[in-house]
Amino acid sequence: MIKSLGIMIGGIFVGAVGVEIIRRKCPDALDKLYTKTNEITSGVKEAFKKGYENAVQSQKAVEPSA
C-alpha cells in the first residue's frame, strides 16, 4: 500500500512538472485547452440539469396524488 501511494505521488509530481514544461514552451495551447475543457464541462453540467429536471417532472406526473 505504501508502494502504491508512493507511485501515485510520483505520478502526480511528474505530471505537474510536465504541464509546467508545456506551459512555458507553448502557453497559448494550454490556455485554449483549458477554455475548451471549461466549455465542454459547462455544457455537460447544463445537459445533466435539464435531464434531471425532465426526469423529476415526469416522475411527479406519474405518481398518483393522494
Backbone bond lengths (Angstrom), bond angles and torsions (degrees), N, CA, C in turn:
res aa  C-N    CA-C-N  psi(-1)  N-CA   C-N-CA  omega(-1)  CA-C   N-CA-C  phi
1 M - - - 1.443 - - 1.525 110.33 -
2 I 1.295 117.51 -41.07 1.459 120.84 179.08 1.531 109.66 -65.92
3 K 1.334 115.93 -36.68 1.460 120.22 178.71 1.528 110.00 -64.22
4 S 1.323 117.33 -42.86 1.463 121.38 178.93 1.519 111.11 -63.48
5 L 1.323 116.58 -41.41 1.458 121.05 178.30 1.526 110.49 -63.40
6 G 1.314 117.08 -41.43 1.463 121.24 177.49 1.515 112.09 -62.97
7 I 1.326 116.55 -41.13 1.464 120.95 178.75 1.526 110.19 -64.97
8 M 1.338 116.79 -41.30 1.459 120.65 179.61 1.528 110.90 -64.35
9 I 1.327 117.20 -45.57 1.465 120.84 179.15 1.532 110.41 -63.69
10 G 1.310 117.08 -40.21 1.463 120.84 177.00 1.519 111.70 -62.94
11 G 1.329 117.00 -40.38 1.459 121.18 178.11 1.510 112.07 -64.53
12 I 1.325 116.37 -40.38 1.465 120.09 177.52 1.522 109.99 -63.28
13 F 1.324 116.77 -43.14 1.460 121.24 -179.95 1.527 111.08 -63.26
14 V 1.317 116.92 -46.58 1.462 121.00 -179.91 1.531 110.11 -63.43
15 G 1.336 117.37 -40.41 1.460 121.00 177.64 1.516 112.13 -63.26
16 A 1.323 117.18 -41.99 1.468 120.79 179.48 1.521 111.04 -65.08
17 V 1.319 116.73 -41.82 1.469 120.20 178.09 1.528 110.00 -64.43
18 G 1.319 117.00 -40.81 1.465 120.89 178.48 1.518 112.20 -62.22
19 V 1.318 117.15 -42.20 1.466 120.85 178.82 1.521 110.19 -64.80
20 E 1.311 117.96 -40.34 1.469 120.63 178.54 1.524 111.31 -64.69
21 I 1.313 117.94 -38.76 1.466 120.55 177.49 1.519 110.25 -64.11
22 I 1.327 116.84 -45.12 1.463 120.56 178.85 1.525 110.24 -64.02
23 R 1.333 117.03 -40.31 1.463 120.93 -179.59 1.526 110.94 -61.41
24 R 1.316 117.61 -39.27 1.474 120.26 -178.63 1.523 111.97 -73.87
25 K 1.328 117.26 -33.08 1.467 119.66 -178.36 1.521 112.42 -79.17
26 C 1.326 117.67 -40.37 1.473 120.04 -179.97 1.536 109.07 -145.67
27 P 1.330 116.95 82.63 1.468 120.77 -176.14 1.529 113.81 -66.97
28 D 1.331 117.51 -29.35 1.465 119.70 -178.54 1.523 111.68 -65.33
29 A 1.313 117.18 -38.59 1.461 120.91 -178.76 1.522 110.83 -63.58
30 L 1.318 117.35 -41.00 1.458 120.78 -179.65 1.527 111.16 -69.51
31 D 1.340 116.85 -38.26 1.463 120.03 177.37 1.527 110.95 -64.53
32 K 1.332 116.64 -40.15 1.466 120.36 177.13 1.526 110.70 -64.04
33 L 1.327 116.18 -39.40 1.461 120.55 178.54 1.522 111.03 -63.40
34 Y 1.340 116.70 -44.60 1.462 120.39 177.94 1.521 111.43 -62.32
35 T 1.332 117.35 -42.30 1.461 121.38 179.43 1.525 111.08 -62.68
36 K 1.322 116.37 -46.07 1.467 120.99 -179.58 1.531 110.71 -64.52
37 T 1.323 116.96 -40.87 1.462 121.13 178.54 1.522 110.56 -63.54
38 N 1.329 116.93 -40.20 1.461 121.15 178.75 1.526 110.55 -64.28
39 E 1.333 117.92 -41.95 1.462 121.12 178.32 1.524 111.14 -62.53
40 I 1.321 116.68 -44.57 1.469 120.89 -179.36 1.520 110.20 -64.34
41 T 1.325 116.94 -44.01 1.458 121.20 -179.40 1.524 111.07 -62.98
42 S 1.321 116.72 -42.14 1.460 120.42 178.81 1.529 111.11 -63.71
43 G 1.332 116.18 -40.29 1.463 120.34 178.23 1.522 112.08 -64.72
44 V 1.311 116.72 -42.01 1.464 120.76 179.21 1.521 110.15 -65.42
45 K 1.321 117.07 -41.82 1.461 120.91 -179.86 1.527 110.57 -63.18
46 E 1.332 116.75 -43.11 1.462 120.65 179.77 1.529 110.91 -65.77
47 A 1.323 117.16 -41.55 1.462 120.61 178.94 1.527 110.70 -64.21
48 F 1.325 117.45 -39.38 1.455 120.86 178.06 1.526 110.53 -63.51
49 K 1.329 117.16 -44.14 1.464 120.38 179.98 1.528 111.32 -61.85
50 K 1.340 116.73 -43.37 1.466 120.17 178.84 1.523 111.03 -63.85
51 G 1.327 117.09 -43.50 1.460 120.51 178.76 1.515 111.97 -64.09
52 Y 1.319 116.55 -39.41 1.463 120.74 178.47 1.522 110.65 -65.13
53 E 1.333 116.75 -43.97 1.467 119.85 178.95 1.521 111.08 -62.31
54 N 1.331 117.38 -41.67 1.463 120.99 178.20 1.527 110.97 -63.37
55 A 1.320 116.91 -41.33 1.461 120.43 179.91 1.521 110.95 -66.12
56 V 1.321 117.45 -40.79 1.463 121.03 179.70 1.519 110.23 -66.91
57 Q 1.335 117.41 -41.81 1.453 120.44 179.82 1.525 111.27 -65.24
58 S 1.328 117.45 -42.80 1.459 119.92 179.67 1.525 110.49 -68.26
59 Q 1.325 118.04 -32.28 1.465 121.56 177.63 1.529 109.71 -67.22
60 K 1.329 117.19 -40.21 1.463 120.99 179.21 1.521 110.19 -66.58
61 A 1.331 117.83 -35.04 1.460 121.49 179.99 1.518 110.67 -69.74
62 V 1.326 118.70 -32.08 1.458 123.05 -177.53 1.519 111.17 -77.81
63 E 1.333 118.05 -35.83 1.455 121.85 -177.19 1.538 110.85 -66.25
64 P 1.327 116.78 130.98 1.481 118.48 177.55 1.526 109.89 -73.45
65 S 1.315 115.74 142.03 1.460 118.93 178.60 1.519 108.88 -83.24
66 A 1.324 114.83 141.33 1.466 119.98 -174.76 1.493 112.51 -95.84
